[in-house]
Amino acid sequence: MYTINNIEELFYPSEHHKFYKDDSFEKITWDEVITNIDATVCQENRPPLKILDNLGIVSHDTTDMLKTYPIRDLIKKYRPNIDFTVHLYVSLTSVSNTFGKHNDFTDVIIWQCLGITRWTIYDKQTVQYDLKPGEFLYIPRNMFHDTIPITPRASISFGLYPES
């Protein structure tokens, strides 16, 4: 398990995944999750929601979620020359579908906001984490991973593009 002790380490590129716990960020509430989904549905200029089977929802625009701003600011501070995206993943039931085992072309930082999600990371060894609110997981680009909701949950994903 690659546990780090300083949040700064979360934002540096790595060949390995990293686990970090920090309760100092203000918690996102279910009301804020619903407000973000409502804004995404109601405004024409936002990307559409992806609705997965069994009440899984992906919102590709979290512009109005102010509680993500401190993490966005840290990304800009520690990796000022990169572009990044911010996505909201919601599972309204513990049997909501996710994307299954896959890899991403960006480095990914997951912030578990509500509920519990089980992550399987296929690093040099296969490792599982049950992420709880206030916990973060860094997954390097091209590293395979899978997620399963253990409870209804909301997670924020920051996709960090490679520096050009």
For each residue, the residues with C-beta under 8 A, 3 or more apart:
1: 19 127
2: 16 17 18 19 123
3: 18 19 20
4: 9 10 18 19 20
5: 9 20
6: 9
7: 10 11 20 22 74
8: 11 12 74 78
9: 4 5 6 12 18 20
10: 4 7 18 20 74 109 136 138
11: 7 8 74 75 77 78 79 109 160
12: 8 9 78 79
13: 107 140
14: 17 18 138 140
15: 140
16: 2 123 124 140
17: 2 14 121 123 127 137 138 139 140 143 145
18: 2 3 4 9 10 14 137 138
19: 1 2 3 4 129 135 136 137 138
20: 3 4 5 7 9 10 135 136 137 138
21: 134 135 136
22: 7 25 134 135 136
23: 134
24:
25: 22 67 70 71 111 134
26: 67 70
27: 67 113 114 133 134
28: 32 33 65 67 68 113 114 154 156
29: 32 33 114
30: 33 34 114 154
31: 34 35
32: 28 29 35 36 65 67
33: 28 29 30 36 37 88 90 113 114 154
34: 30 31 37 38
35: 31 32 38 39 64
36: 32 33 39 40 59 61 62 64 65 88
37: 33 34 40 41 49 57 59 88 90
38: 34 35 41 42
39: 35 36 42 43 46 64
40: 36 37 43 46 47 48 49 59 60 61
41: 37 38 49
42: 38 39
43: 39 40 46
44:
45:
46: 39 40 43 61 63
47: 40 60 61
48: 40
49: 37 40 41 57 58 59 60
50: 57 58 60
51: 56 57
52: 55 56 57 58 96 97 98 99
53: 56 96 97
54: 93 95 96 97
55: 52 91 92 93 96
56: 51 52 53 89 90 91 92 96 97 98 149
57: 37 49 50 51 52 88 89 90 91 92
58: 49 50 52 87 88 89 90
59: 36 37 40 49 62 87 88 90
60: 40 47 49 50 85 87
61: 36 40 46 47 86
62: 36 59 65 68 86 87 88 156
63: 46
64: 35 36 39
65: 28 32 36 62 68 86 88 156
66: 69
67: 25 26 27 28 32 70
68: 28 62 65 71 72 86 111 156
69: 66 72 73
70: 25 26 67 73 74
71: 25 68 74 75 109 111 156 158
72: 68 69 75 76 84 86 158
73: 69 70 76 77
74: 7 8 10 11 70 71 77 78
75: 11 71 72 78 79 82 84 109 158 160
76: 72 73 79 80
77: 11 73 74 80
78: 8 11 12 74 75
79: 11 12 75 76 82 84 160 163
80: 76 77
81: 163 164
82: 75 79 160 161 162 163
83: 161
84: 72 75 79 106 158 159 160 161
85: 60 106 158 159 161
86: 61 62 65 68 72 156 157 158 159
87: 58 59 60 62 156 157 159
88: 33 36 37 57 58 59 62 65 154 155 156 157
89: 56 57 58 98 153 154 155 156 157
90: 33 37 56 57 58 59 153 154
91: 55 56 57 94 96 98 115 117 149 152 153
92: 55 56 57 96 152
93: 54 55 96 149 152
94: 91 149 150 151 152
95: 54 149
96: 52 53 54 55 56 91 92 93 149
97: 52 53 54 56
98: 52 56 89 91 146 147 148 149
99: 52 102 147
100: 146
101: 120 122 144 145 146
102: 99 144 145 146
103: 141 142 143 144 145
104: 108 139 141 142 159
105: 141 142
106: 84 85 141 159 160 161 162
107: 13 138 139 140 141 159 160 162
108: 104 138 139 141 157 158 159 160
109: 10 11 71 75 136 137 138 139 157 158 160
110: 119 131 136 137 138 139 155 156 157 158
111: 25 68 71 136 155 156 157 158
112: 115 116 117 131 132 133 134 135 136 137 153 155
113: 27 28 33 133 153 154 155 156
114: 27 28 29 30 33 133 152 153 154
115: 91 112 133 149 150 151 152 153 154
116: 112 130 131 132 149 150 151 153
117: 91 112 130 131 147 148 149 150 153 155
118: 128 129 130 131 147 148 149 150
119: 110 128 129 130 131 137 145 146 147
120: 101 126 127 128 145 146 147 148
121: 17 126 127 128 129 137 139 143 144 145
122: 101 126 143 144 145
123: 2 16 17 126 127 143
124: 16
125:
126: 120 121 122 123
127: 1 17 120 121 123
128: 118 119 120 121
129: 19 118 119 121 135 137
130: 116 117 118 119 150
131: 110 112 116 117 118 119 135 137 155
132: 112 116 135
133: 27 112 113 114 115
134: 21 22 23 25 27 112
135: 19 20 21 22 112 129 131 132
136: 10 19 20 21 22 109 110 111 112
137: 17 18 19 20 109 110 112 119 121 129 131
138: 10 14 17 18 19 20 107 108 109 110
139: 17 104 107 108 109 110 121 143 145
140: 13 14 15 16 17 107 143
141: 103 104 105 106 107 108 162
142: 103 104 105
143: 17 103 121 122 123 139 140
144: 101 102 103 121 122
145: 17 101 102 103 119 120 121 122 139
146: 98 100 101 102 119 120
147: 98 99 117 118 119 120
148: 98 117 118 120
149: 56 91 93 94 95 96 98 115 116 117 118 152 153
150: 94 115 116 117 118 130 153
151: 94 115 116
152: 91 92 93 94 114 115 149
153: 89 90 91 112 113 114 115 116 117 149 150
154: 28 30 33 88 89 90 113 114 115
155: 88 89 110 111 112 113 117 131
156: 28 62 65 68 71 86 87 88 89 110 111 113
157: 86 87 88 89 108 109 110 111
158: 71 72 75 84 85 86 108 109 110 111
159: 84 85 86 87 104 106 107 108
160: 11 75 79 82 84 106 107 108 109
161: 82 83 84 85 106
162: 82 106 107 141
163: 79 81 82
164: 81
